[in-house]
Amino acid sequence: MSSSYTRLKAACYTTNLSMSVVGNLSPLLFVTFHKLYGISYSLLGLLVLVNFFTQLTVDLLFSFFSHKFNIPLAVRINPILTVIGLLIYALFPFFFADHVYVGLILGTVIFACSGGLSEVLISPVIAAIPSENPEGEMSKLHSIYAWGVVGVIAISSLFLLGFGNDNWQYLALLFALIPLISAILFSRVSIPEMETPQKTANVFHLFRSPGLWLCFFAMFMGGATECTMAQWCSGYVEEALGIPKIVGDLCGVALFSVMLGLGRSLFAKRGKNVERVLFLGACGAVLCYLTAAVSNLPALGLIACGMTGLCASMLWPGCLLVASTRFPAGGVFVFAMMAAGGDMGAALIPQLVGSVTDAVSKNPSLVSFAEKLSLAPDQLGLKIGMLLGMLCPLIGAFLYLRLWKTKKDPSDEV
């Protein structure tokens, strides 16, 4: 492989590391923001929703109008947006101490735009690089994100422990070095040509393909399966399983991320027949969700939460592989559609789980039922919420089975 391709892959990898930062930094700093600035948890939770829906907006724009954009320029600008977003996020409290939340929202919107661009553009860049094992390369790219989450959690915890919560801005500035490296690397390489529909009419032609919508909803269920556990694991093991937070975060959240990275790394080295992997992964995720929800053994529930990461590891990158293989002429449009599906699942289903959990804990009949089971209302609510989360890999399993059975179906081709 030429040195130019090596630098290009390094730029893509560091961009995915940046996505680990912008997707996980705010939740790790929630308590810090609440204590230092008195920002309510409702407003802090809004940061996560703003992040997801900004990314989704970018996904949808590229879904319809990818042919209108200068793709190589967008790839080069992407990490610069991340740097700008993190700088605003970190420096706003220094200059506008009375409007800290405004800076957090503004910074989040800007680096969420870069996150959406990364989802849409980085995977097709990797797919455009000549390779003997394109499936392995795609899986490797997404494993970088999972390992990045582990690194962000570890570095943030150690930094705040060593330097104190008052210095959180320097942590954000430290992380801004990652997209800065990406920007430098992208500036020194040529971006390969990527397919896009030549006009909007071609986009609507692709929309009429049942196979595309099968991939879209498969991606929705994959994103929901992964992100529901990722977002609820910490609270679930603490409240529903009664495990101390620090133990739950290290043995639950961190284990989930490690298993997510391990699954993708293993597929990158040895994986094949991605449709079968998707089906088996979804079946495994159903068992993990079910075990976590109904087990009376905290240790078993904790392990089930962590092992969901392994089962869900290929659901997102695997759907990208399937869709890009079946619709090669769609190019960036197909990756944008899949990113939109994944982001919708990642935003809507975890929020639905939270709403169901709240509703259960406030329902008098279910509160009485919880007492009969020797459970607190919140515990029963979380367990029912986890059972709701189980429906995503369960429905997904049927979709992935359909993808597996129609792997060579010519009707998928457009």
N, C-alpha and C positions, 0 to 999 in steps of 0.2 A: 504494500500500500504506500502511495506517495506521501511525502511529508505534509503536503497541503491537506490531504484527506485526514491525516492524523491530527493536525491542528483543528480542522473543522469538527471532527468528532469530539476533541477536547472542549471546544467552544460549546457544543451541544450538551456535553456532560455537565459543565459548570453552569449552564443555563438551567438544567434540571435541578441542580443543587440550589440555585437561587429560588426555584419554585418551592423547595422544601422550606426555605426561610420565610418567604412571604405567606405561605399557607399555614405556618405553625407558630410564628413569632408572637402574634397578638394573643392567642389563647394562653401562651406561657406567661404573658405579662399582665393578664387580667387582674390578678390580686394586687400586683404592684401598682397598676393604674388606679385601682379602687382606693388603695390606702394613701397614695401620694397625692392624688388629685380629686378624690371624692366622686369619681365617675361611677354611676350606677351600673349594676351588672346587666340591666336591660340594654343600656347604651353600649356597653362593651360587647354584648352578644350581637348587636347590630353591626359591629365591625366585621364579624364573620359573614353575615348575610350580605353586606355590601361587597365583600371580597368575592363571594360566590356569584352574585348576580351581575357584577361588573364583568367577570370572566365569561359568564353565559352570554352577555350582550355582545362581547367581542366574538365569541364563537358563532353566534347567529349572523352577525354582520359578514363574517367570512363565509358562512354557509351560502348566502345569497349573492355576495358580490366579490368573491375571491378573485375573479378575473379583472376587477377594476383596480386591484392593489399592485404596487411594485413589490413583489414578494421578497427579492433580495434586500431591498432597502428596509422593509419591515423586519426582516431577520436581524439586520445590523442595529436597528433602532431599539429593538426589544430589550436587551440588557441595559441600555442607557436609561430607559424608562424605569427599570427596577432600581437603578442607582438613585435617580431623582426622587422616586417615591420613598425610598428608605431614608434619604437625606432630609426630606420634609418631615417625615415621621419622627426622626430623631432630633432635629434641630428646632422644630417649632416651639417646644417648651422653653428653650433658651431665649428666644426673641419675643414670643407672645405667651407669656406665662398664664395669662387669664383666658386663653383660648386654646388650651392644649387639645381638647377633643376635636376642634376644627382641623388641627394639624394631623391628628390620627386618621380622621376620615379622608382628608385630602391625600395624604400619603398612601392610604389603603387603596383608594380609587386608582391612583397612578400605578402602583406596583401590581394591582389586580389586573389592570389592562395588559401589563407585561406578562402576567401569568396566563391570561387568555391567549395572547399571541404565542406564548411558549407551547401551550397545548395544541394550537392549530398548526404551528410552523415547524417546531423542532423535530417531531416524529417524521414528517415528510422529508426533511433534510437528511435525516439518517437513512430513510428508505431510498433516497436518491443516490446514496454513496454505493458504488459497486461492492458487493460482498458475496462470499460463498454461502453464508448463512444469514440471510436477511431477518429471519424470525429471531435468531439468537441476538442479533444486533439491536433489534427493537426491544427485546426483553431486557437486555443489558442497560439500555438507555433508561428504562423505567425502574430498574433495580437501583440505579443511582439516586432516584428520588427517594425511595424507601430508606436506603442507607443514609441519605441526607437528613431525613426526619430524625433518625436515631442520633446523628451528630448534632443537630440543632437542639434536641432535648438535653443531651449531655453537656454541650458547651454552654448553653444558657443556664442550666442548673449550677454548673461549676462557677461560671462568671458571677452570677448573682450571689452565690454563697461566698465567694472570695472577695468581691468588690462592693457588695451591697446593692439593694434595689434602687437606691438613689442614683446609681450610675448606669441605669439601663440604656440610656442614650448611646453610650459608648459601645454597648453590645450590638445595637442596631448598626452603628457606623462600622464596626468590625465585620459584620455580615455583608455590608455594602461592598466590601472588597471582592466578593465572589462574582457578582455581575459585572464589576469593573474589569476583572480578568476576562470574562466572557466577551465584553465589548472590544477589548484589545485583540483577542484571538480572532473574532469575526472580521475585524478591520484588516487583517493580514491574509485572508483567504478569499477565494472566489466561491460564491454560493451556486450550487448546481441548479439547473433548470428543473422546475417542477410543474407538473400538469395542473391546469385549471380548466373548468368549462369555459368555452370561448365567449359565451353570452348567457344572459339570464334565462333564455329559452331552454338552453341545454341543462340548466339547473332544474327547471321544472320537469324536463324529460327524465332526469334521474329520480326526481321525487315520485314519479309514477311507478318506480320499480318496487315490488313487494319485498325483494331481497334487501334493499337498502333500509326499509323500515324494520325488517326483522333484525338487522344489525344494530339499528338505532335503539330499539327497545331492549335488545340484549345488552347494549352498552349502558342504558339507563339502569337496568337491574344490577349490572356489575359495579357501576359507580355507587349505587345505593348500598349494596352489600359491603363494599370496602369501607365507605365513609361513615355509615351508621355505626359500625363497631369502633372505628377509629375515634369518632367524636364522643361516643357514649361509654367507652370502655372504662375510663377513669372514674366517672361518676357511678357507673354500675357496680364496679367491684367494691367501691367504698360504701355506697348506700345499700345496695341490694344484697351483697355478699358479706358486708361487715368487715372488710379488710382495710387496715390503715392506709391512708392515701399514699404515703411514700412507698409502701410495699406494692400497692396496686399500680402506681405509675411505673415503677421499675420492673415489676414482674408481669404486669398486664399490658400497659400502653407500650412500653419499650419492647416487650416480647412480641407484641403484635407487629410493630414496625420491623423488628429483626426478621420475623418469619416472612413478612411481606417481601423484604429484600432478598432473603434466602431463596424463596420460591422463584423469584424472577431471575436470580443469578443462576440457579440450577437449570432453569429452562434455557437460559442463554448458552449454557455449556452443552447440555444433553437433550434439550427438548425437541419434540417433533409432534406432528398431528395435533395442532393447537385446538381444533374443535373438540377432540376427545378430552384434552386437558381442561377446557372450559366446562364441559359437562361434569367431569369428575370433581373439579374444584367447587362447583356450585353444590353438588351433593354433599361434599365434605362440609361446606359452609352451613348447610341446613342442619347437619348434625351438631356442629359447634354452637350455633345459635340456640338450638333446642336444649342442648346440655347446659349451656350457661343459664338459660331461663328456668329450667325445672330442677336442676341439681340442688340438693340440700348440703352438699359438701363444698365449702368455699374454695378449697384448693382446686377441686375439679372444675368448678365454674371459672376460676381464674385461668386455668390452663386452656379451657375451651375458648375464652375470649382471645387469648394470645394466639392459639392455633388457627383462629379464623383468618389471621394474616396470611398463613401459608396457603389455605384453601382459596382465598380471594386474590392471591398474588397475581394471577394471570388474567383475571376477568377484564381488567381495563386494557392492558396492552394486547391481550389476546384478541379482543373484539376489534381493536385497531388493525391488527394483522389480517384478520378475516375480511374486514370491510375493504381495506386497501388492495387485497389480492383479488377480490371479486369485482371491484370497480376501479381498475387502474386508470381509466380515462378521467375519473372524477378528481384525482389528485388532491390538492389542498382542500377542495370542497368537501370531500369525503372525510378527511381528518377533522374538519371544522364541524361537520354534522355529528360525528362520533363524540367529539369533545363536548358539544352541546348536550347530547344525550347523557353523557357521564356526569356533567355538571348539574343537570336537572335532577338526576337521581341523588347526587351528593348533597344538593341543597334541600330538596323537598322531603325526602324520606326521613332523615334525621330530625327535621323540624316536626314532621308528623308524629314520630315516636315521642318527642317531647310533649306534644299536645295531648296525645293519648295518655301518657303517664300522668299529666296534670289532671285530666278528666277522670281517670280511674281513682286517683287519690282524693277527689272531691265528691265522688258518688257515694251516698250513704249506704246503699246496698252492698257495693263492693268493699267499702270500709269495714262493714260487718263481716263480710266473707274473709277479708284479710285477717281479722281478729280470730276467726275460727282456725285459720292456718298458722296462727302465732306470728303473723307478719305485720309490720307497720304499713300504713296505706301507701307510703312512697315506695316501699319495697315491692308490694304487689303491682303498683303502677309501672315500675321499671321492668318487672318480669313480663308483664303483658306487653309493654313496649318492645321488649326484646323478642317476644314471640311475633309481634308485628314485623319487626326487622327480618325475621326468618322467612317471611313470605317472599322477600325479594330474591334470595338465591333459589327458593323453591320454584317460583315462576320462571326465573332465569334458567333453571335446569331444563325445562321444556323447550325454551328458546334455543339453548345451546345444543340440545339433542337434535332439534330441527336443522341447525347449522351443520351439525355433524353428518346427518343423513343426506343433506342436499349439497355436500361438499363439491361434487362434480356436476351439479345440476346446471345445464347451459342456460336456463332461464334467469340465472343470477347475473349473467353477463349483459352489459349495456354498451 
